[in-house]
Amino acid sequence: MQTKIFQINSPNDTEKIEAAAAILRNGGLVAIPTETVYGLAANALDGEAVAKIFKAKGRPQDNPLIVHISRFEEVFPLVKAVPDMAVKLADAFWPGPLTIVLEKTTLIPHEVSAGLDTVAVRMPSHPVARALIKAAGVPLAAPSANTSGSPSPTSARHVLDDLEGRIDAVVDAGKCAVGVESTVITLAGKIPRLLRPGGITPEQLEAVLGKIEIDLAVFSAPSMGETPASPGMKYKHYSPKARLIIVKGNLPEFIDYVQKDASSNTAVLCYEGEQEMMPVKAIGFGRLENPAEQAQRLFSALRQIDALPHVQTVFARCPATRGLSLAVYNRLLRAAAFEVIEL
């Protein structure tokens, strides 16, 4: 399969948008830009088309997908009810990097929900993404457009590195602004529960809803055999090929620890400006005081690690666990398969 590349920088580029939308309507796969990461999209109402996503990515069948819409009204046929809390969240954060989990209708095929009775829905803020959804005329199921388990793609180049020849097309609209996947909150229980941190922080959610719960899986590995309630809850995810280990400690402690294990097979993932202090190859993923920059650059930095020759072990500086930094920490935890050293 030859993967077409559509360069689309504006929602007004109707000819290219319609060409990509036609592929989606006809059951094909198109990688699309969003404000978070690039997503691998298919018609969410077509089980056969959605099944192609799992095949192209090598994605486990028990991992549910997020359904993307272009207007709030499009959510109603997909879910059994839209509670007041969902309306409040949509008013505050849609379009934007927030996914809401609600009880699904029979319109959502088994392939999308991975057998769950819920569906995850979001409205991206990227104007090209919304134009594509509108032109396709159907909601789009779209996990990250990468091979399963590898760092998520924040550019069209990342998508092609992983999936060229496996999918029908890529819409290239430049780099993603947020850089980590959307926040996922479920309203299917009695109390709103954060399943995956992202661009909308727990503090922002609580400002709208009041008290929320944070799922244990945000900080710890899921139980063996447990079905994920949301994308991004699997044990290991977002991983470079090298073994990644998170190291908790201040900068001098971190440098001292790395020094003891320094070799040509070792590298570090550190904050911008710290690279020259490190005794081994170092890649920065944003400034210490700038969580938004860390989020935007994290997955690109993890892919840069894969480009380093002979590197087998990577030690990562540990982000904070509040605000947007919680999303960065959560992604690193899974990339490291929960291997953390406290100094």
C-alpha positions in Angstrom: 0.0 0.0 0.0 1.3 3.4 -0.9 0.6 6.0 1.7 -0.6 9.4 0.3 0.6 12.6 2.0 -1.8 15.5 2.1 -0.2 18.8 3.2 -3.1 20.7 4.7 -2.4 23.8 6.8 -5.8 25.4 6.7 -9.4 24.1 7.2 -10.2 26.1 4.1 -8.1 23.7 1.9 -11.4 22.0 0.9 -10.1 20.0 -2.1 -7.5 18.1 -0.1 -9.7 17.8 3.0 -12.5 16.3 0.8 -9.9 13.9 -0.7 -8.9 12.7 2.7 -12.5 12.6 3.9 -13.5 10.4 1.0 -10.9 7.8 2.0 -12.4 7.8 5.5 -16.0 7.4 4.2 -14.8 4.5 2.1 -13.4 2.5 5.0 -9.8 3.6 4.7 -7.2 4.8 7.3 -6.0 8.4 7.5 -3.5 9.7 10.1 -4.9 13.1 11.1 -3.4 16.0 13.1 -4.9 17.0 16.4 -3.7 19.5 19.1 -2.5 16.5 21.2 -0.8 13.9 18.9 -1.5 12.6 15.4 -4.3 10.1 15.4 -5.0 7.1 13.1 -8.6 7.7 12.0 -11.3 5.5 10.6 -15.1 5.7 10.4 -16.1 5.0 14.0 -19.4 3.5 13.0 -17.8 0.9 10.7 -16.5 -2.0 12.6 -14.5 -3.4 9.7 -12.8 0.0 9.1 -12.0 0.2 12.8 -10.5 -3.3 12.8 -7.9 -2.0 10.3 -6.6 0.4 12.9 -5.7 -2.5 15.3 -4.0 -4.4 12.4 -2.0 -1.4 11.2 -0.8 -0.5 14.7 -0.4 -4.0 16.1 -2.7 -2.8 18.9 -4.2 -5.2 21.5 -7.9 -5.8 20.8 -8.8 -5.1 24.5 -7.6 -1.4 24.2 -10.6 0.9 23.5 -10.5 3.8 21.1 -11.6 7.5 21.4 -14.3 8.7 19.1 -13.7 12.2 17.7 -16.5 14.6 16.8 -16.6 18.1 15.2 -19.6 19.6 17.0 -21.2 19.0 20.4 -24.5 17.9 18.8 -22.7 14.9 17.3 -22.3 13.2 20.7 -26.1 12.5 21.2 -26.5 9.5 18.9 -23.3 7.9 20.4 -24.3 7.9 24.1 -27.4 6.9 26.1 -27.4 10.1 28.0 -25.5 13.4 28.3 -25.5 14.3 32.0 -25.2 17.9 33.3 -21.6 17.3 34.2 -20.7 16.4 30.6 -22.4 19.6 29.4 -20.3 21.6 32.0 -17.1 19.9 30.9 -17.9 20.5 27.2 -18.7 24.1 27.8 -15.4 24.6 29.6 -13.0 22.5 27.6 -14.5 21.5 24.1 -13.1 21.9 21.6 -9.9 20.8 23.4 -7.8 18.0 24.8 -10.5 16.4 27.0 -12.1 13.0 26.5 -15.3 12.2 28.3 -16.4 8.5 28.9 -20.1 7.8 28.9 -22.4 4.8 28.4 -22.6 4.0 24.7 -25.5 3.3 22.4 -25.6 0.3 19.9 -24.4 2.7 17.2 -20.8 2.2 18.6 -19.4 -1.1 17.3 -17.7 -3.6 19.5 -14.3 -2.8 17.9 -14.4 0.8 19.2 -15.3 0.0 22.8 -13.3 -3.2 23.1 -16.4 -4.9 24.6 -17.0 -2.2 27.2 -20.5 -0.7 27.7 -19.0 2.8 27.5 -17.5 5.0 24.8 -14.8 7.8 25.0 -15.6 10.9 23.1 -13.8 14.2 22.4 -13.9 17.2 20.2 -10.4 18.2 19.1 -9.5 21.9 18.9 -7.3 21.5 15.8 -9.2 23.2 13.0 -8.0 20.8 10.3 -9.1 17.8 12.4 -12.6 19.2 12.9 -12.8 20.1 9.2 -11.9 16.5 8.3 -14.5 15.1 10.6 -17.2 17.4 9.2 -16.2 16.6 5.6 -16.2 12.8 6.3 -19.8 13.1 7.7 -19.1 10.5 10.4 -17.4 10.5 13.8 -13.8 9.2 13.7 -12.2 6.6 15.9 -8.6 7.6 16.3 -5.9 6.3 18.6 -2.3 7.6 18.3 -0.9 7.0 14.8 2.1 4.9 15.8 3.0 1.3 16.2 1.5 0.1 19.4 3.6 0.7 22.5 6.1 3.1 20.8 6.2 6.9 21.5 3.2 8.7 20.2 3.7 10.8 17.0 3.7 14.6 17.3 4.6 15.2 13.6 3.6 13.6 10.2 7.2 12.4 9.9 6.8 10.3 13.1 3.7 8.7 11.6 5.5 7.8 8.4 8.4 6.4 10.4 6.0 3.9 12.0 3.2 3.3 9.5 4.2 4.2 6.0 2.9 1.5 3.7 0.4 0.3 6.3 -2.2 3.1 6.0 -3.9 5.0 3.1 -2.9 8.5 3.9 -1.4 11.1 6.3 -2.6 14.7 6.7 0.5 16.8 7.5 -0.4 20.0 9.3 2.8 20.5 11.2 3.7 19.7 14.8 1.2 19.2 17.6 0.7 22.0 20.1 0.0 20.0 23.3 2.2 16.9 22.6 0.6 14.4 25.0 -2.7 12.6 24.5 -6.0 14.1 25.9 -7.1 13.9 29.5 -9.7 11.1 29.9 -12.4 11.4 32.6 -15.2 8.9 33.0 -18.7 10.0 34.1 -20.0 6.4 33.9 -19.8 6.0 37.7 -21.2 7.8 40.7 -18.1 10.1 41.0 -16.1 11.5 38.1 -12.9 9.6 37.8 -9.7 10.7 36.0 -8.5 7.7 33.9 -5.6 9.4 32.1 -4.0 12.8 32.8 -3.4 15.1 29.8 -3.6 18.7 28.6 -6.5 19.5 30.9 -5.3 19.2 34.5 -7.0 17.6 37.5 -7.1 21.1 39.1 -9.0 22.4 36.0 -11.5 19.6 36.2 -12.1 20.1 39.9 -12.8 23.8 39.2 -15.7 22.7 37.0 -17.0 19.6 38.7 -15.8 19.8 42.3 -14.2 16.7 43.8 -13.0 14.1 41.4 -11.3 10.7 41.9 -8.0 9.8 40.3 -7.8 6.2 39.1 -5.0 4.1 40.6 -3.8 3.3 37.1 -2.5 6.9 36.7 0.3 6.1 39.2 0.5 2.3 39.2 0.5 -0.8 36.9 -2.9 -2.3 36.1 -3.8 -5.7 37.5 -3.0 -8.7 35.4 -5.8 -9.4 32.9 -7.6 -6.2 33.7 -9.5 -4.7 30.8 -8.4 -1.0 30.3 -11.3 1.4 30.8 -9.5 4.0 28.6 -6.6 4.2 26.1 -3.2 4.8 27.8 -3.9 2.5 30.8 -1.9 -0.5 29.6 1.2 -1.6 31.6 3.9 -0.5 29.1 3.3 2.2 26.5 5.1 5.1 24.8 8.4 3.3 25.1 11.7 3.8 23.3 13.6 0.6 22.3 16.1 1.2 25.1 15.3 0.4 28.7 14.0 3.6 30.4 14.4 4.1 34.1 13.0 7.1 36.0 15.3 8.5 38.7 13.8 10.6 41.5 16.3 13.1 43.1 17.7 16.5 42.8 20.1 17.4 40.0 23.4 16.7 41.8 22.1 13.4 43.0 20.9 12.5 39.5 24.3 13.3 38.0 26.1 11.4 40.6 23.9 8.3 40.1 24.4 8.4 36.3 28.1 8.9 36.7 28.4 5.5 38.5 26.7 3.7 35.6 28.1 5.9 32.8 29.1 4.0 29.6 28.7 4.3 25.8 25.5 2.3 26.2 23.9 4.8 28.6 22.0 8.1 27.9 19.9 10.4 29.9 16.6 12.3 29.4 16.9 15.6 31.2 15.6 19.1 31.3 16.7 21.6 28.7 19.9 23.3 29.8 21.2 20.4 31.8 22.7 18.4 28.9 26.2 19.7 29.2 26.3 18.8 32.9 25.7 15.1 32.1 28.5 12.5 32.0 26.8 10.7 29.0 24.8 11.5 25.9 21.8 13.6 26.9 18.5 14.7 25.3 16.4 17.5 26.7 12.6 17.4 26.8 11.8 20.9 27.9 12.7 23.3 30.7 12.3 22.4 34.3 9.9 25.4 35.0 7.8 24.8 31.8 5.6 21.7 32.0 3.8 22.7 28.7 7.2 22.6 26.9 7.9 19.2 28.5 4.6 17.8 27.3 5.1 19.1 23.8 8.6 17.7 23.4 8.5 14.5 25.4 7.5 12.0 22.7 9.9 13.6 20.2 12.7 13.2 22.8 11.8 9.6 23.3 12.1 9.0 19.5 15.4 10.8 19.5 16.7 8.3 22.0 16.0 5.5 19.5 18.2 7.3 17.0 21.2 7.2 19.4 23.6 4.4 18.5 24.3 1.6 20.9 22.2 3.1 23.7 20.6 0.3 25.9 19.7 2.2 29.1 18.2 5.7 29.6 17.9 7.4 32.9 15.1 10.0 33.0 14.8 13.0 35.3 11.5 12.7 37.2 8.8 15.4 36.5 6.5 16.7 39.2 3.1 15.0 39.8 0.8 18.0 39.8 -0.8 20.1 37.1 0.3 19.4 33.5 3.4 17.7 34.9 1.3 14.8 36.0 0.6 14.0 32.3 4.3 14.0 31.6 5.1 11.8 34.7 2.3 9.4 33.7 3.7 8.9 30.2 7.2 8.4 31.5 6.0 5.9 34.0 4.5 3.7 31.3 7.5 4.2 29.0 9.6 2.9 31.9 7.2 0.1 32.6 7.0 1.6 36.1 10.7 1.2 36.9 11.5 4.1 39.3 14.6 4.6 41.4 14.3 7.0 44.4 17.6 8.5 45.6 
